[in-house]
Amino acid sequence: MIIVSLTGPTLPDVRRQVKGAKPFADVFEFRLDLISAEDRIPVLSLSPLPFIATCRPAWEGGAFTGPEEERFVLLESACEEGAAYVDIEYRAGRRVLDRFRGLLRRPGLIVSYHLPSGKLPDPARLYGKLHSAHGDVVKMAFVAHDSYQNVLAFEFLALARQDRQKAVAIAMGEEGEPSRILYKKFWGWGTYASTEDGRSAAPGQVRASELKKIYRADLLTPSTKVFGVVGNPLGQSKGIYVHNPLFRKARKNSVYCRFIVSDLGRFMHAIAPHLDGFSVTIPHKQQVMRYLDRIDPTARKIGAVNTVVRRQGTLYGTNTDAPGALDAIEAHMRVRGKTVLILGAGGAARAIAFEAKRRGAKVHITNRTVTKSRKLARELGAVAVAFGDAGDADILVNATSVGMTPHASESPVPRSFIRARLVFDAVYNPPVTRLLRDARTKKARIISGLEMYVNQGVRQSRLFTGRKPDIALMRRILRARLLGHRQ
Ligand code: NAP
């Protein structure tokens, strides 16, 4: 059940919010504490769907500061106006809960508990308390500061399930996003979503349209396979837009979420057991290796894993960046016997250098920090060259971050430096960089980092779904996302 919180604050705002969210909502929640005092009763007639009446007091993290009796009278009026549920805080006390239980026109009773930021729940204790209040639904919410804390919500729901108690458990904040998406996987009764204007009643609420269209949250089941991307920050990550539609296309009961992880060890202990696979990004590509049962030999040599899948209960890690880049290059030119000059000595450079060498290329490396290119070249059996001494190469690869948005006017090398027949830029945002534009004027073949991104995603998707994905769809989605309009 997707519950959309209506926050107003005015009657026309609520009208707009109802109209925008109606296609994606099962139930509306009127957050009466956030709606202007004079509109609190008139808004109740705007809901075309069953609704929950909530008036959260300031002492529970809401905005209502008036006398408690005024709040209860308001909520009673909402019940008379036909509220399907009324949300009462556990800490309002037994007498208040009994008062609403005793109403002539008795709505379902949601007994809720909201922890202040910085406090984590003890799921068993809190569940025991809320369950003992004999509500129709128990609800708890807390602020998560790291993705592993979502497990507290899942544990709460597991306890409720044993008692067949309807329950909602929400980890608020961006780090708690998985708890909002995966509620049905863990037998949750519902999830709270924001309206289409993005006005949310609580931090980290996802738009109802995203829950429905991107994650298909309403169609998930306890047997849904969960995948995701593990990293921090994840603001630039496009994975949810790519993998979720691919799951849909492949008719897989799977979902892909964002896991913003600071403490990888705790995440691997608490959340990874619930996952069937995940992408790994900055800053965890190296550290994740210590938690895996098996690692592909090339990924081990590169020293970085960007894809993890569960195979017969064990975790297997591999690196799809490296073949992704080389497949993009080799779609135009075989690298065996060719000289490949790589700019950069960071993670991408390492992956590309190892794979190019494995496929028989002569690899030259140059980097701003010379000690790093020397070290990489030594490990690889390649040649480290000073920038000024870089001779002619068949293929030029930019594996630095120079030229990336918002510095799209920059290039890692002057135009006069470009003499290779083929130029590949690992940077994918923008899809055609300054370096590639310069290379085009020198009649070189150019390959966008988007191709590497697509290729690594194709391999990842194959590992996640067991079949070849729709590559044209992937490319379309990525282009649309990178150019800033939604697909
Ligand atoms: P990284 O590990 O942080 O390495 C960054 C590299 O860029 C280092 O070699 C660094 O040199 C160099 N660099 C940074 N600023 C520079 C400057 N102003 N002048 C010269 N060199 C500079 O990052 P990464 O993970 O390798 O990523 C590098 C690029 O590849 C990023 O743009 C990333 O988006 C892209 N990438 C693309 C894909 C894809 O699928 N297309 C996949 C992975 C990465 P120092 O060593 O001197 O600091």
Residues whose N, C-alpha, C, O or C-beta is under 5 A from the ligand:
A	BS01	NAP	G344 A345 G346 G347 A348 A349 N367 R368 T369 K372 A399 T400 S401 V402 M404 A426 V427 Y428 G449 L450 M452 Y453
